[in-house]
Amino acid sequence: MPIRNLFGSLPTFAVEPDQFHVLQSALSFREYLLEAIRHATSRIYLVALYLENDEAGREVLTAAYEAKQRRPELDIVICVDWHRAQRGLIGAEKAAGNAAMYQAFAEQYEHAIPVYGVPVRNREVFGVLHLKGFIIDDTVIYSGASLNNVYLHFQDRYRFDRYHVIQNLALADSMVGFIRNEMICHPGVNNLALAELPSTKALKPAIRQLRLSLGKASYGGEKQVVSDQQVAVTPLVGVGKRFNALNQKITELLADAKQEIVLCTPYFNLPKVVLREVKRAIKRGVKVHVIVGDKTANDFYIAPDQPFKAIGGLPYLYEMNLRKFARANESHIESGGLSIHLWQHDHNSYHLKGLWVDRRAMLLTGNNVNPRAWALDLENGLLIDDPKQHLLTKFMAEFDNIHQHTQRIASYSQLESIHDYPDKIQRLLKKVIRTRADRLLKRIL
């Protein structure tokens, strides 16, 4: 089905502006999520890349289990990535992974909760469950965050994301319907809370069929009439490059921009088509604002005084991308047509993503707007269409909150070059560039 025809068939939900809320911090997100879980009356659906075996992860899982014991009839489902759940952290010693925690909880309580592992590809490096959204009763809590200490600001550090709450039964039903009908009912998806699990090798045929099925899937629901007093919300989903409605909508939003684009990404590594549309927008006079994390606010950043690991080279690779982009567009930075904002706050990290066009269309998404998201991972998003700008004050407040820890770059020369990096990072990056491994890394990381 052609993409533009597909957009015509997608559901649209009419949302009252006072039923749309923006949370401004990781801590308020954690508090809201836990409170919603504790007071749930009908269903709890949690979908994230991972639910970690740490204090914050156990707090969330405990809250869900206690809700289930109080109300055994509660429909509770948790979905995480199949591969990510069965390994330790990158760079850490080999471990059983989070699945061991899910199994321990299931044994401890009378009424168990399924934690479904969704394998988007046979290997994690080639695709993961990056779908977002927590649905509790008739409320959708949407964020790019996963569930662990740093995302939920459980201790002294936080990973800054975006957090939106939409109270709308039809939207909640649509998102739950996708989880039930397109994911957990598939034979490739298994309950990680069970002690006996099939191997990934044994699941290969089912995983292949699951990915094919997901590539054709979309959210269900009606196309509601949206009055001038309401805003329209359309859920989008996509995996792979072909017939990907989410990718196509991002491209269209950029191509259709008239006055202003605000683009947030934690890792500056834009797909070619996105980079092309951003350049075209700048040339036709659209003001483009890019908000990206400083390299020290990257998830993978390792301070020079800490033990060296190769994964610590990634933030520098992203900064090299950003510097190259800024240098090519120096004249537009000087004229004000392009503004680049670097986020940095103490030792915290940055994980924001999303798109705001002409202060009317807002895409809430977990999509990092990079080649991996574009071609490999299962991604989704919520398109907010607000022609009467009912939500303008809320979004302006959100971006004011984001900008309080950003610095605007006046010239590409403010960004460090490879010659400024620590010696071990320089040697690593020069080797990566010499062997052209950077081209592969930019596609899969």
C-alpha positions in Angstrom: 0.0 0.0 0.0 1.5 3.4 -0.9 2.5 5.4 2.2 0.3 8.4 1.5 -2.7 6.1 1.1 -1.7 4.4 4.4 -1.8 7.8 6.2 -5.4 8.2 5.1 -6.4 4.9 6.8 -4.6 5.5 10.1 -6.7 6.2 13.2 -7.0 9.7 14.6 -8.1 10.4 18.1 -9.7 13.6 19.3 -8.1 14.7 22.6 -9.2 17.4 24.9 -6.3 19.8 25.6 -6.8 19.6 29.3 -6.3 15.8 29.0 -2.7 16.3 27.6 0.0 16.8 30.2 3.8 17.3 30.1 6.0 16.1 32.9 9.2 18.1 33.3 11.7 15.7 34.9 12.7 12.1 35.3 11.8 12.2 39.0 8.2 13.4 38.3 7.9 10.8 35.6 8.9 8.0 38.0 6.5 9.3 40.7 3.6 9.6 38.2 4.2 6.1 36.8 4.4 4.4 40.2 1.3 6.3 41.4 -0.7 5.2 38.2 0.4 1.6 38.7 -0.7 1.6 42.3 -4.1 3.0 41.5 -4.8 1.0 38.3 -8.3 -0.5 38.2 -8.4 -2.4 34.8 -5.0 -2.8 33.0 -1.3 -2.0 33.1 0.7 -2.4 29.9 4.4 -1.5 30.2 6.5 -1.5 27.0 10.2 -0.6 27.1 13.6 -1.7 25.7 14.3 -3.0 29.1 13.2 -3.2 32.7 16.5 -3.4 34.6 17.4 -5.5 37.6 18.3 -2.5 39.8 16.6 -0.5 42.5 14.3 1.5 40.2 13.5 -1.5 38.0 12.6 -3.6 41.0 10.5 -0.8 42.4 8.4 -0.7 39.2 8.1 -4.4 39.0 7.2 -4.6 42.7 4.5 -2.0 42.3 3.0 -4.0 39.4 3.1 -7.2 41.4 1.5 -5.7 44.4 -1.3 -4.3 42.3 -1.8 -7.7 40.8 -2.0 -9.4 44.2 -4.6 -6.8 45.4 -6.6 -7.2 42.2 -5.9 -10.5 40.5 -8.3 -9.6 37.7 -6.0 -6.7 36.6 -4.8 -7.2 33.1 -1.0 -6.7 33.4 1.4 -7.2 30.6 5.1 -6.1 30.4 7.0 -6.2 27.1 10.8 -5.8 26.7 13.4 -6.7 24.1 14.1 -10.5 24.0 17.9 -10.2 23.5 18.5 -7.2 25.9 16.7 -9.1 28.7 19.1 -12.0 28.5 22.4 -10.3 28.8 24.3 -8.0 31.1 25.2 -4.4 30.6 27.5 -3.4 27.7 31.1 -3.5 29.0 30.2 -5.3 32.2 31.0 -8.9 33.2 28.9 -11.6 31.8 25.6 -11.9 33.6 22.2 -13.8 33.4 20.4 -10.6 32.5 17.1 -9.2 33.7 15.2 -12.3 32.8 16.5 -13.9 36.0 14.7 -11.2 38.0 11.5 -11.7 36.2 11.6 -15.4 37.0 12.4 -14.8 40.6 9.4 -12.4 41.0 7.1 -14.9 39.3 8.2 -17.6 41.8 7.8 -15.3 44.8 4.2 -14.2 44.2 0.9 -16.1 43.9 -0.3 -14.2 40.9 2.4 -13.9 38.3 2.8 -11.2 35.6 4.1 -12.2 32.1 7.1 -10.3 30.9 7.2 -10.9 27.2 10.5 -10.9 25.3 10.0 -9.5 21.8 12.7 -10.5 19.3 12.7 -8.1 16.4 15.6 -9.8 14.8 17.7 -12.9 15.4 20.5 -10.8 16.9 20.3 -7.7 19.0 22.7 -5.7 16.8 20.4 -6.0 13.9 17.2 -4.8 15.6 15.5 -4.4 18.9 12.1 -3.6 20.4 12.3 0.2 20.6 8.5 0.7 20.9 7.4 3.0 23.6 4.4 3.7 25.8 2.9 2.7 29.1 -0.9 2.3 29.1 -2.6 2.3 32.5 -6.4 2.1 32.4 -7.4 4.9 29.9 -4.1 6.8 30.2 -1.1 6.7 27.9 2.2 7.7 29.4 4.7 8.2 26.6 8.4 8.6 26.9 11.6 7.4 25.3 12.8 6.2 28.7 13.4 2.6 29.7 13.1 1.5 33.3 16.2 1.7 35.5 17.9 3.8 38.0 19.2 6.5 35.7 16.1 6.9 33.6 14.0 7.2 36.7 16.4 9.3 38.7 16.4 6.8 41.5 19.8 7.9 42.9 22.0 10.9 42.2 22.0 10.8 38.4 19.3 11.0 35.8 19.0 10.5 32.0 16.9 13.3 30.7 14.0 12.4 28.4 10.6 13.7 27.4 7.5 12.6 29.3 3.9 13.1 28.1 0.6 11.9 29.6 -2.6 11.6 27.4 -5.8 10.6 29.0 -7.9 9.1 26.2 -9.6 5.7 26.2 -9.7 5.2 22.4 -6.0 5.9 22.1 -5.2 3.7 25.0 -7.3 0.9 23.5 -5.5 1.3 20.1 -2.1 1.0 21.7 -3.1 -2.0 23.8 -4.6 -3.6 20.7 -1.3 -3.4 18.9 0.6 -5.0 21.8 -1.9 -7.8 22.0 -2.7 -8.5 18.4 0.7 -7.7 16.7 3.2 -8.7 19.4 2.4 -11.0 22.3 0.1 -13.4 20.4 2.9 -14.2 18.0 4.8 -17.6 18.5 8.1 -15.7 18.3 7.3 -13.8 21.5 7.8 -15.7 24.8 7.3 -15.1 28.5 10.7 -14.4 30.0 9.2 -14.9 33.5 9.1 -18.7 32.8 12.1 -20.8 33.9 12.2 -22.8 30.7 12.8 -20.6 27.6 13.4 -21.6 24.0 16.7 -20.7 22.5 17.0 -17.8 20.0 18.3 -20.4 17.5 15.1 -22.5 17.9 13.0 -19.3 17.4 14.7 -18.2 14.2 11.8 -19.1 11.8 9.2 -17.5 14.1 11.4 -14.4 14.5 11.6 -14.0 10.8 7.8 -14.3 10.5 7.3 -11.8 13.4 9.4 -9.2 11.7 7.6 -9.6 8.4 4.3 -9.3 10.3 5.4 -6.2 12.2 6.5 -4.6 8.9 2.9 -4.7 7.7 1.3 -3.8 11.1 -0.3 -0.5 12.1 -2.4 0.8 14.9 -6.1 0.2 14.8 -9.1 2.4 15.6 -11.4 4.9 14.0 -10.7 8.3 12.4 -12.5 10.5 14.8 -13.8 14.0 14.0 -11.6 16.6 15.7 -13.2 19.9 16.6 -11.4 23.2 16.7 -11.4 22.9 20.5 -9.5 19.6 20.4 -6.1 18.2 19.2 -5.6 15.2 16.9 -3.4 12.3 18.0 -2.3 9.7 15.5 -0.2 6.7 16.6 2.4 5.6 14.1 4.6 2.5 14.0 7.4 1.3 11.7 10.2 -1.2 11.3 12.6 -1.4 8.4 13.0 1.0 5.5 10.1 -0.2 3.2 6.5 1.1 3.9 7.6 2.6 7.2 4.9 5.1 8.1 6.8 6.6 11.0 9.9 7.3 8.8 7.8 8.7 6.1 5.9 11.0 8.5 9.2 12.4 9.9 10.4 13.1 6.3 7.1 14.8 5.4 7.1 17.0 8.5 10.5 18.3 7.6 9.6 18.7 3.9 6.4 20.6 4.7 7.9 22.9 7.3 7.2 26.6 6.6 8.7 28.6 9.5 10.4 26.5 12.1 11.7 23.1 13.0 12.9 21.9 16.4 14.7 18.5 16.2 15.8 16.6 19.3 18.2 13.7 19.1 20.6 12.2 21.7 23.0 10.9 19.0 23.8 13.2 16.1 23.8 10.6 13.3 21.0 11.6 11.0 19.8 9.3 8.2 20.7 10.7 4.7 17.1 11.5 3.8 16.6 13.4 7.1 19.9 15.3 6.6 18.8 16.2 3.1 15.4 17.6 4.2 17.0 19.6 7.0 19.4 21.2 4.5 16.5 21.9 2.2 14.5 23.5 5.0 17.4 25.8 5.9 17.8 26.9 2.3 14.2 27.8 1.9 14.3 30.0 5.0 13.0 27.7 7.7 14.6 28.3 11.1 16.1 25.0 12.2 16.9 24.3 15.9 18.8 21.1 16.7 19.0 20.1 20.4 21.6 17.4 21.0 23.5 16.2 24.0 27.1 17.3 24.6 29.4 14.3 24.3 29.8 14.3 28.1 26.0 13.8 28.4 26.0 10.8 26.1 25.0 7.4 27.6 28.3 5.9 26.6 30.7 8.7 27.7 33.6 7.6 29.9 35.6 10.3 31.7 39.3 10.3 30.8 40.3 9.4 34.3 38.2 6.2 34.2 39.4 2.9 32.7 39.3 3.0 28.9 36.7 0.9 27.0 36.2 1.0 23.3 32.5 1.7 23.7 33.6 5.1 25.1 34.6 6.2 21.7 31.0 6.5 20.5 30.3 10.0 22.0 33.4 11.4 20.2 32.2 9.8 16.9 28.9 11.5 17.3 30.6 14.8 18.1 32.7 14.4 14.9 29.4 14.1 12.9 28.0 17.2 14.6 31.2 19.2 14.0 31.2 18.2 10.3 27.5 19.3 10.0 28.1 22.6 11.8 31.1 23.4 9.7 29.2 22.8 6.4 26.5 25.1 7.7 28.6 27.7 9.4 27.1 30.6 7.3 23.6 29.5 8.4 24.7 29.4 12.1 26.0 32.9 11.7 22.8 34.2 10.1 20.5 32.5 12.6 18.9 30.1 10.1 20.4 27.2 12.0 20.9 27.0 15.7 22.6 24.1 17.5 22.0 23.7 21.2 24.2 21.4 23.3 22.6 20.0 26.5 24.8 19.4 29.5 23.9 19.3 33.2 26.5 18.1 35.8 27.1 14.4 35.3 23.7 13.6 34.0 22.9 12.3 30.5 20.6 13.3 27.6 18.1 11.1 25.8 15.6 13.5 24.2 14.1 12.8 20.8 11.3 14.3 18.8 10.2 16.9 16.3 8.2 20.1 16.5 7.2 21.8 13.2 5.7 25.3 12.8 4.5 25.1 16.4 1.6 23.0 15.1 2.7 19.5 14.6 4.6 17.6 17.3 6.0 14.1 17.0 6.5 12.3 20.3 8.7 9.3 19.6 11.4 7.0 20.9 13.0 7.1 17.5 16.6 8.5 17.7 16.3 9.7 14.1 19.5 7.8 13.2 20.1 5.0 10.6 19.6 2.3 13.2 16.1 3.6 14.1 15.4 4.1 10.4 16.2 0.6 9.2 16.5 -1.9 12.1 14.5 -1.3 15.3 10.8 -1.5 15.9 9.8 2.1 16.6 6.6 4.1 17.2 5.4 7.6 17.8 2.4 9.8 18.5 1.8 12.6 16.0 0.0 15.6 17.6 -1.7 17.9 15.2 -2.7 21.2 16.9 -3.6 23.8 14.3 -5.2 26.1 16.9 -2.2 25.8 19.2 -4.1 24.7 22.3 -0.9 23.0 23.5 1.5 25.8 22.6 1.9 27.0 26.2 2.7 23.5 27.4 5.2 22.8 24.7 6.9 26.2 25.2 7.2 25.4 28.9 8.7 22.0 28.0 11.3 23.6 25.7 12.1 26.3 28.2 12.8 23.5 30.7 15.1 21.7 28.2 17.0 24.9 27.2 17.9 25.8 30.8 20.8 23.4 30.5 21.8 24.1 26.9 24.5 26.2 25.3 24.0 27.6 21.8 26.9 27.0 19.5 28.1 30.2 17.7 30.6 28.4 15.5 31.7 24.8 14.6 35.1 25.7 16.1 33.5 25.5 19.6 33.2 21.8 19.1 36.4 19.8 19.8 38.2 18.1 16.9 39.8 14.7 16.9 43.2 16.3 17.8 41.7 17.6 21.1 40.6 14.1 22.3 42.4 11.9 24.8 45.2 9.9 23.2 43.5 6.5 23.5 40.3 7.9 21.9 42.4 9.4 19.1 44.1 6.1 18.3 40.8 4.3 18.4 39.0 6.7 16.1 41.8 7.0 13.6 41.8 3.2 13.3 38.0 3.1 12.9 38.2 5.7 10.2 41.2 4.1 8.5 39.4 0.8 8.2 36.1 2.5 7.3 34.5 0.8 10.2 32.8 4.2 11.0 30.5 3.6 8.1 29.2 0.4 9.6 29.1 1.8 13.1 26.9 4.7 12.0 24.4 2.2 10.5 24.0 0.0 13.6 24.7 2.2 16.6 
